[in-house]
Amino acid sequence: MTYKTAMMIDQDEYTYYAYAPEWDGGEIESDSLDDVLPRIWQAVAHYLETITEEESVAALY
């Protein structure tokens, strides 16, 4: 199954923050963009592995 989602990356003076706004869950923080990108993808992959089929269908709508 294929999913589409937005990934938001914000930056303040010292830290990058990455998150997927439509999904419940945490925010990834890092002081480097090179570190935050793979970590947010890993978090999304983990989330997709743990949801049920019913939850995955609901996420599409």
C-alpha positions in Angstrom: 0.0 0.0 0.0 1.2 3.5 -0.8 0.8 6.5 1.5 1.3 10.2 1.0 2.0 12.5 3.8 3.5 15.9 4.4 6.7 16.2 6.4 7.4 19.5 8.1 10.9 20.6 9.0 11.2 23.7 11.1 14.4 25.4 12.3 15.0 27.7 15.1 18.4 29.2 16.0 19.9 26.0 17.2 17.7 23.0 16.3 15.8 21.4 13.5 12.4 19.9 14.2 10.7 17.4 11.9 7.2 15.9 12.1 4.3 14.6 10.0 1.4 17.0 10.9 -1.5 14.6 10.1 -0.1 11.8 12.2 -0.1 11.5 16.0 3.3 11.0 17.4 6.4 12.8 18.4 8.6 15.3 16.9 12.2 14.6 15.9 14.8 17.1 17.0 18.4 17.5 16.0 21.0 20.1 15.6 21.7 18.9 12.0 19.5 18.6 9.0 21.6 15.6 7.9 20.5 13.9 11.1 16.9 14.9 11.3 15.9 13.7 7.8 16.7 10.0 8.2 15.3 10.0 11.8 11.9 11.3 10.6 11.7 8.7 7.8 12.6 6.0 10.4 9.9 7.2 12.7 7.3 7.2 9.9 8.4 3.7 8.8 8.0 2.4 12.4 4.6 4.0 12.7 3.4 2.3 9.5 4.7 -1.1 10.8 2.7 -0.7 14.0 -0.7 0.4 12.8 -3.5 -2.1 12.0 -5.1 -2.5 8.5 -8.2 -0.6 9.7 -6.1 2.3 11.0 -4.2 2.4 7.7 -7.4 2.6 5.6 -8.7 5.4 7.9 -5.4 7.3 7.4 -6.1 7.6 3.7 -9.3 9.6 4.3 
